[in-house]
Amino acid sequence: MASEEVIMQAGRGVAGVAEFSRFEHVTVGVLYMVFGITGVVTNILLILTFLKDKALFRGSSAWLHISLGVANVAVVAPAPFPASSSFSGKWLYGDKMCQAYAFEGMFVGIAAIGSIISLCLERYVVSSRKETMQQSSSTFYWLVTGLNLANAFFWAVMPILGWSRYSLDHTGTSCAIDWKNADEGYLSYMAMLCTFSFGLPMLAALLALYKSLPDATAEPRAAASAPTSSASGSGGQDAATSSFTEAQLRGLCLTFLGLVVVGWGPFAALCVWAMVADTAGASMLAACLPPLACKCCTALYPLAYMAANGRFKAGYLSLLGASSHPAAGDKAE
């Protein structure tokens, strides 16, 4: 009964803070739907492209890339819940669904970030442990996937068990971690979450990418000893038919880390703000922009893959019927 009263109060807005107008609520709802549909479609096509052309990766696997696509789909798939609530100007689905929605958002959000961290670690392992990866690569992928999901589940379930809590956000139309009431539980939870699921993993990812860089003295020798292929040579591969190179994959990892900062950074900043200052006067715009940012960025991952590799781009566009020739991956096999 008490929780439903909190929901009703939140749905009517926060005292002292200007509420959204009807037009603003509808605009937010439309954005949720647009980002939701776009993110689901583009990332499903990304997953299908990897499943269709299994030779896009050499020396590694598409598993973690597919896992990232699945996590991105899960980030945006529940968008109809806050969208329909925004159209109505209040949360429509009760306290239990509020808890479930917030749990799912926290779980898949941390899992998506963890997938990107895992991709960065993969580059280091592939570059420094090639023999091990060739002999037992499945062990590495099972291990990092299991650790990623376990870590995401731990942090997502803790607010339900009493370490901090989930609640309606400032707009009253969506649910997330309760940053409005920064008590001791919230402060300790957020400090540990930021340290062990964001700060330290991001540093580890950057270090792994740095360690995966090729030896500057060995690279010229390798290039000199490599056979020269002409444009018409049967052994040569152009950008439209080649698999992802290590340089392209490292570039993608750096791009993805940037998307983590752009997509999830606003929500992290809002939560950290609540740790160090009073957020009672936070605007409804400040509350709705972070979840919209993380949903918007999910559609940018396929664009990064297409910009990095012509073969992936051809295969991706062929699924849309936008290619006038067979996918490059089909020709290469």
C-alpha positions in Angstrom: 0.0 0.0 0.0 2.8 2.4 0.9 4.7 1.6 -2.3 1.6 2.3 -4.4 1.2 5.6 -2.6 4.8 6.5 -3.5 4.0 5.7 -7.1 0.9 7.9 -7.1 2.9 10.8 -5.6 5.7 10.4 -8.1 3.3 10.2 -11.0 1.9 13.6 -9.9 5.5 15.1 -10.1 8.0 16.3 -7.5 7.2 19.2 -5.3 9.2 22.3 -6.2 10.1 20.9 -9.7 8.4 22.0 -12.8 6.4 19.1 -14.3 6.5 18.2 -18.0 3.7 19.5 -20.1 1.5 17.1 -22.0 3.5 17.8 -25.2 6.8 17.1 -23.4 5.5 13.8 -22.0 4.4 12.7 -25.5 7.7 13.8 -27.0 9.6 11.6 -24.5 7.2 8.7 -25.3 7.8 9.1 -29.0 11.6 9.1 -28.5 11.4 6.0 -26.4 9.5 4.2 -29.2 11.8 5.4 -31.9 15.0 4.5 -30.1 13.4 1.2 -29.0 12.4 0.1 -32.5 15.6 1.3 -34.1 17.8 -0.3 -31.5 16.0 -3.7 -31.7 16.0 -3.8 -35.5 19.6 -2.7 -36.1 21.1 -5.0 -33.5 19.0 -8.0 -34.6 20.4 -7.4 -38.1 23.9 -7.2 -36.6 23.5 -10.5 -34.9 22.1 -12.1 -38.1 25.1 -10.8 -40.1 27.5 -12.4 -37.7 25.6 -15.7 -37.8 25.4 -15.6 -41.6 29.1 -14.9 -42.2 31.1 -16.9 -39.7 34.4 -16.1 -41.4 34.2 -12.4 -40.5 36.7 -13.2 -37.6 40.0 -15.0 -37.9 41.9 -15.8 -34.7 38.9 -15.0 -32.5 35.1 -15.6 -32.4 32.0 -13.6 -33.1 30.5 -14.8 -29.7 31.2 -11.7 -27.7 30.1 -9.5 -30.5 26.8 -11.4 -30.7 26.5 -11.2 -26.9 26.9 -7.4 -27.2 24.1 -7.3 -29.8 21.8 -9.4 -27.6 22.5 -7.1 -24.6 21.8 -4.0 -26.7 18.5 -5.5 -27.9 17.6 -6.1 -24.2 18.5 -2.5 -23.3 15.9 -1.1 -25.7 13.2 -3.9 -26.0 11.3 -2.8 -22.8 10.9 0.8 -24.3 7.1 0.4 -24.7 6.7 0.5 -20.9 8.1 4.0 -20.3 6.8 5.1 -23.7 3.2 4.3 -22.9 3.6 5.7 -19.4 5.0 8.9 -20.9 2.0 9.2 -23.2 -0.2 8.9 -20.1 1.9 11.1 -17.9 2.3 8.5 -15.1 3.7 5.0 -14.6 0.9 2.5 -15.6 2.1 -0.8 -14.5 2.3 -0.9 -10.7 5.1 -1.4 -8.2 6.0 -5.0 -9.1 6.5 -4.2 -12.8 8.4 -1.0 -11.7 10.8 -3.2 -9.8 11.1 -5.7 -12.7 11.7 -3.0 -15.2 14.4 -1.4 -13.1 16.1 -4.7 -12.4 16.1 -5.6 -16.1 17.5 -2.3 -17.1 20.3 -2.5 -14.5 21.1 -6.1 -15.4 21.3 -5.7 -19.2 23.0 -2.3 -18.9 25.9 -3.8 -16.8 26.0 -6.8 -19.1 26.3 -4.6 -22.2 29.2 -2.7 -20.6 30.7 -5.9 -19.5 30.5 -7.3 -23.1 32.6 -4.4 -24.3 35.1 -4.8 -21.5 35.3 -8.5 -22.5 35.9 -7.6 -26.2 38.9 -5.4 -25.1 40.3 -8.3 -23.0 39.8 -10.6 -25.9 42.1 -8.5 -28.1 44.9 -8.8 -25.5 44.4 -12.6 -25.1 44.3 -13.1 -28.9 47.5 -11.1 -29.4 49.5 -12.6 -26.5 48.1 -16.1 -26.2 47.4 -17.2 -29.8 48.3 -20.9 -29.2 46.1 -21.1 -26.1 43.1 -19.4 -28.0 43.5 -21.8 -30.9 43.5 -24.9 -28.6 40.9 -23.9 -26.0 39.2 -20.7 -27.0 35.8 -21.9 -25.8 37.1 -21.9 -22.2 37.9 -18.2 -22.4 34.5 -17.3 -23.9 32.6 -19.4 -21.4 34.6 -17.8 -18.5 34.2 -14.2 -19.5 30.5 -14.6 -20.4 29.8 -16.3 -17.1 31.7 -13.7 -15.0 30.0 -10.9 -16.9 26.5 -12.3 -16.3 27.2 -13.1 -12.7 28.5 -9.6 -12.1 25.5 -8.0 -13.8 23.0 -10.2 -11.8 24.7 -9.4 -8.5 24.5 -5.6 -8.9 21.0 -5.8 -10.4 19.5 -7.9 -7.6 21.1 -6.1 -4.6 18.5 -3.2 -4.6 15.7 -5.7 -4.5 17.4 -7.4 -1.5 17.7 -4.1 0.3 21.1 -2.6 -0.7 19.7 0.7 -2.1 16.4 0.4 -3.9 14.6 0.8 -7.2 11.9 3.4 -7.5 10.1 5.7 -10.0 12.4 8.2 -11.5 11.9 12.0 -11.3 9.4 12.0 -14.3 7.1 9.5 -12.7 6.9 7.5 -16.0 10.0 5.2 -15.7 11.8 3.2 -13.0 15.5 3.1 -12.0 17.8 3.1 -9.0 16.4 5.6 -6.5 19.0 8.4 -6.8 16.4 10.9 -5.4 17.0 9.6 -1.9 20.7 9.2 -1.4 20.8 7.5 2.0 23.7 5.5 3.3 22.6 2.4 1.4 22.6 4.3 -1.9 26.0 5.9 -1.3 27.7 2.6 -0.5 26.0 0.7 -3.3 26.8 3.4 -5.9 30.4 3.8 -4.8 31.0 0.1 -5.1 29.2 -0.2 -8.4 31.1 2.7 -10.0 34.4 1.3 -8.8 34.0 -2.4 -9.6 31.7 -2.3 -12.6 32.8 0.9 -14.4 36.0 2.5 -13.2 38.4 -0.5 -12.7 37.0 -2.4 -15.7 37.4 0.6 -18.0 41.0 1.0 -16.9 41.6 -2.8 -17.4 40.0 -2.5 -20.9 42.3 0.4 -21.9 45.3 -1.4 -20.5 44.4 -4.6 -22.5 44.1 -2.6 -25.7 47.4 -1.0 -25.1 49.1 -4.4 -24.4 47.5 -5.8 -27.6 49.3 -3.3 -29.8 51.9 -5.0 -32.1 55.6 -4.7 -31.4 56.7 -1.5 -33.2 60.0 -3.2 -34.2 58.5 -6.5 -35.3 55.8 -4.9 -37.5 58.2 -3.5 -40.2 60.0 -6.9 -40.4 56.7 -8.7 -40.8 55.6 -6.3 -43.5 58.8 -6.7 -45.4 58.6 -10.5 -45.3 54.9 -10.6 -46.3 54.3 -11.4 -50.0 53.1 -8.5 -52.1 49.7 -9.1 -53.7 48.5 -7.2 -56.7 45.0 -5.9 -57.1 44.2 -8.7 -59.5 46.1 -11.5 -57.6 44.0 -14.4 -56.6 45.6 -14.4 -53.1 44.8 -10.8 -52.4 41.8 -9.5 -50.5 40.3 -6.1 -50.8 38.4 -4.2 -48.1 35.0 -5.6 -49.4 36.0 -9.2 -48.9 38.5 -9.3 -46.0 37.7 -10.4 -42.5 38.1 -8.0 -39.6 41.8 -7.2 -38.9 43.3 -6.8 -35.5 43.6 -3.0 -36.1 39.9 -2.8 -37.0 38.9 -4.7 -33.9 41.0 -2.6 -31.7 39.5 0.5 -33.3 36.0 -0.9 -32.7 36.8 -1.5 -29.0 38.0 2.1 -28.6 34.8 3.3 -30.3 32.7 1.1 -28.1 34.4 2.5 -25.0 33.5 5.9 -26.3 29.9 4.9 -26.7 29.8 3.6 -23.2 30.9 7.1 -22.0 28.4 8.8 -24.3 25.5 6.4 -23.7 25.9 5.5 -20.1 27.9 8.5 -18.9 24.8 10.8 -18.4 23.2 8.2 -16.1 26.4 7.7 -14.2 26.9 11.4 -13.8 23.3 11.8 -12.5 23.9 9.0 -9.9 27.3 10.5 -8.8 25.7 13.9 -8.6 23.2 12.5 -6.1 26.1 11.2 -4.0 27.8 14.6 -3.6 24.9 17.1 -3.8 21.2 17.6 -3.2 19.2 16.5 -6.3 15.8 17.7 -4.9 15.8 20.5 -7.5 16.8 18.3 -10.4 14.7 19.0 -13.5 12.5 16.3 -15.2 14.7 16.9 -18.3 17.8 15.9 -16.3 15.9 12.7 -15.2 14.7 11.6 -18.7 17.8 12.3 -20.8 20.1 9.6 -19.3 17.8 6.6 -20.1 17.1 8.1 -23.6 20.9 8.5 -24.2 21.7 4.8 -23.4 18.8 3.6 -25.6 19.8 6.0 -28.5 23.4 4.8 -28.6 22.5 1.1 -29.1 21.8 1.9 -32.8 25.3 3.3 -33.2 27.1 0.0 -32.7 26.1 -1.5 -36.1 27.2 1.8 -37.8 30.6 1.4 -36.2 31.0 -2.1 -37.6 29.9 -1.0 -41.0 32.4 1.9 -41.0 35.2 -0.5 -39.9 34.8 -3.3 -42.4 33.4 -3.5 -45.9 32.6 -7.2 -45.8 30.4 -6.7 -42.7 28.8 -3.7 -44.3 27.9 -5.7 -47.5 26.5 -8.6 -45.4 24.5 -6.2 -43.2 23.0 -4.3 -46.1 22.2 -7.5 -48.0 19.8 -8.4 -45.1 18.0 -5.2 -45.9 17.9 -5.9 -49.6 20.0 -2.8 -50.1 22.9 -4.5 -51.8 22.9 -5.0 -55.6 25.4 -7.9 -55.4 25.8 -10.9 -53.1 27.3 -10.3 -49.7 31.0 -10.3 -49.7 31.1 -13.0 -47.1 29.1 -15.3 -49.4 31.7 -14.9 -52.1 34.6 -15.4 -49.8 33.3 -18.8 -48.7 
